[in-house]
Amino acid sequence: MLTIATLSLFQFAALGVVYASIKYLRPSTRWWHTLSRLGNHKRRAILVCGSLTLAISIGNALVRWPVPGVHDEFSYLLAADTYASGRVTNPTHAMWQHFESFHVIHQPTYASKYPPVQGLLLAAGQRLTGDPVTGIFIGTTLVVMACCWMLQGWLPARWAFLGGLLMTFHPALQFNWGQGFMSPAGAIVGGALLFGALPRIMNRPTVSNAVVLGFGLVVLANSRPYEGLVVSLPVAVRLLIWACCARSPGWFDVVLRFALPVTLTLTLGGAAMALYNQAVTHDPLKMPYQLHEETYSVSPLFLWKSPREIPKFRHEVIRKFQLGWALDDYRRQRSLWGFWEAKSDMLVRIWYILVGPVLTVALLVGLADAAHRRDVAFLAGTVLVSLAAGTLVPWMFPHYVAPVLPALLVVLIHGLRRTRVWRSNGAARGGTVVTAMLATYLVVFCVGASGRAIVGHRQWSHDRTEISAMLRQLSGQHLVVVRYGPRHDTGREWVYNTADIDGAKIVWAREMSPRENLLLLEYFRNRRVWLLEADAEPPRLIEHRRVKQEGVAP
């Protein structure tokens, strides 16, 4: 919180300096006319935003290549490798107990617990270039293009283009989500399709827009199901009211051009989801996420529920994680003060990451104007409902509310429109304020890009990446048995594998009992065996021959 407050003060100060400079220097406003000309060509505007986004994403990655380090990222990479190999899931390995890890299931099949959209994006990148990082670029580009298209349904073309550019230079999208393997790109795209199809259908229903809306719902269900359901309910109510009102196009058009295509799209999407669940969990109605939580989790998914019975853990690191941070966070929020402390802190983080100090004035203006505009009131209400629903779960991170980001973006751009026509003492001041906000927004983005290029940021995962690279240069295949110390940080997890474990160049396995370790070594007897002391500084990799000489059995 202190860091956010400090950075916010710096940004507010920068905004004041930029505003004073613009007011004094009175720069040319030709940029606004250029923006208008480009924005009036809707397809060109979408392509411009997408091209810029792709270039920035690749440039950021070249400065510092993305390296997986968070539990979730490795799980998404497993999904990507599975789909890129042409499979929906993988058979359970004979030595699966040594490969258990966070956010991965091994029974009845070996798969990621997460819904498939993000894994599919990464798999597309892996198939195209051989590197799933390309899938991150694809996802980020699709986010901006979908948001620009969505804004064109709510706002004049030039303002929609401006909104697309704001997303192009969005710091969180480009520097955080757009450079990580757990990006909420799918959820944002799903939300953009949903909110973009809504005004078009209400204006003139067409089969294509109805299919887009249905596809957006399917994408949300397969990226962030809970949050996607929350944002889709207000849309469903709005469409129901529209269909029943006197000014609707008539029941024939409503049924033939809207209800039927949406129903067909959702039916096909639901059938695909059931087939996926059947393949992975052997139950068409049980998602991999549900199975994983039933198998490993103790803390419930909602605050009003009671903790689950503690399962029999085979590994201390997994037991420590499930009974430590995860359960402690849940218990803390069961008290009124703990709930307020956790949620207020996270809401501030969501504000800072999604909106930021520079655009806060525009957001407040947009929210204030909701009292006079029903469309803005609907979107603002949807945002508030989504945030309120997010407080009902123990963990609430900024990327969790990704499905409602497109609705928030409309409110924000509408606030910029209203701010631009602001007058004070008969003099037009709004144009200067908007120009100052946009200029400061670009300055903040450039400062973030410079900091990313200049400041080194080495994570523990770089050690894993370097050891992997070293082993790949050696001949043959390798088995790395990972040993953790008693004070191991559960956030630093080394044991993650590719979809085809037996065919992998490197296999990462957990150290277990001497008997179980011997069975593991016998199974992988044709591999070169290593012991990794993960908590040494730096991590120490010892070849199996030296291990036996020193009298230490892996």
Buried (B, 14 or more C-beta within 10 A) or exposed (E): EEEBEEBBEEBBEBBEEBBEEBEEEEEEEEEBEEBBEBBEEBEEBBEBBBBBBBEBBBEBBEEBEBBBBBBBBBBBBBBBBBBBBEBBBBEBBEBBBBBBBBBBBBEBBBBBBBBBBBBBBBBBBBBBEEBBBBBBBBBBBBBBBBBBBBBBBBBBBBBBBBBBBBBBBBBBBBBBBBBBBBBBBBBBBBBBBBBBBBBBBBEEBBBEBBBBBBBBBBBBBBBBBBBBBBBBBBBEEBBEEBBEEEEBBEEEBBEBBBBEBBEBBBEEBBEEBEEBBBBBBEEBEBBBBBBBBEEBBBBBBEBEEEBBEEBEBEBEBBBBBBBEBBBEBBEBBEEEEBBEEBBEEBBBBBBBBBBBBBBBBBBBBBBEBBEEBEBBBBBBBBBEBBBEBBBBBBBBEBBBBBBBBBBBBBBBBBBBBBBBEBEEEEEEBBBBBBBBBBBBBBBBBEBBBEEBEEEEEEEBBEBBBEBBEEBEEEEEBBBBBBBBEEEBEBEBBBBBBBBBBEEBEBBBBBBBEEEBBEBBBEBBEEBBBBBBBBBEEEBEBBEBEEBEEEEEBB
